[in-house]
Amino acid sequence: MIYEDYYIFTPGPVKMSEEILAVGAQQTPYFRNSEFSNVTYACEKGLLEMVNAPEGSKVIFLTASGTAGMESVVMNLLNKEDNALVVNGGGFGGRFVKICETHDIPHSDFNVRNTNLSDIETLAPKEEYSTLIVNAHETSVGHLYDLRAMGTYAKKNEMLYIVDAISMLVTDPLDMQASNIDVVIASSQKGLALPPGLTMVILAPSALEKVQDVKSLYFNFKDYLSNGKRGQTPYTPAVTIMLQLETRLAQIQRRGGVAESIASAEEIASYFRENITKLPLKAYTPFMPNAMTTLTPTDGKSAMDIVNALEEGYKVMVCPNGGAERDIIFRVSHMGDMDKAYTDVLIDALHDYYKIARD
């Protein structure tokens, strides 16, 4: 199997636990019955509790990638009478901009750098907006935004607040009620540590009121909400991943709840960063999440060369960047079934790589 014996530190897919892998190895069951409806109900309940969703919130389960979740939210909740403020701090913020352009949604491309937007009140353009859209963790550069400050701003200005939490759920704090969030987009292959293929859209009652009729068969939220009442989806769901999600949510609760999972991710991230301080690497941003560490070589080496050397020489996979950042940064995930012993493999590989380079 491709990369079967490699250590994986990429921000999606991430390392899965043996318990989750075992569920994935089972025969996929039939799903149009009450037994599977109960799985759907359990997954919805667990997700709503995890993000402290307001009472009356609902979850839509899409057999699709995270980008489909992003696009479907824009399609179903916004129209040409809206004006969206789209935070663009990298590749995924830019993707939201493209989605708004594709669907002719009036918007402002809010380019931001070197801020976590705790000062959004000062930095935001002085226009009237109906909606605030942000990738909570701009995964392309490993940059985490201040969701509470942005939520305060959105509430004050009566804006629908849409948050892509795909690469920070389970590893970094997310509270819909405390941060006044109306929509959360999540995906299976990152903090939830499942295979890719399942995306979840969590809609607070304030967002449910905005769901409109759309010219789309597959991404029609009204259809999903109607089917969701009976624990089903309009079309074939990612059945096995749903079963893994049910197991994963129970696993998180058994391990002390999402707060404990966040604390564990924070501990692993700190452990990794503390153990590479003597290497010629520096943090790319001061606003890194627990989910990931983004590093820049300080000795003139190419980040891509380091990525390739780790993969070829140590069977360790970290994540490169493309484009202008190809030689500037690489990314290390702390999401998934991580512990210090597993992280030591990467730490030792980096130290050995630099020792050989010096010799």
Secondary structure, 3 states (H helix, E strand, C coil): CCCCCCEECCCCCCECCHHHHHHHCCCCCCCCCHHHHHHHHHHHHHHHHHCCCCCCCEEEEECCCHHHHHHHHHHHHCCCCCCEEEEECCHHHHHHHHHHHHCCCCEEEEECCCCCCCCHHHHCCCCCCCEEEEECEECCCCEECCHHHHHHHHHHCCCEEEEECCCCCCCCCCCCCCCCCCEEEEECCCCCCCCCCCEEEEECHHHHCCCCCCCCCCCCHHHHHHHHCCCCCCCCCCHHHHHHHHHHHHHHHHCCCHHHHHHHHHHHHHHHHHCCCCCCEEECCCCCCCCEEEEEECCCCCHHHHHHHHHHHHCEECEECCHHHCCCCEEEECCECCCHHHHHHHHHHHHHHHHHHHC
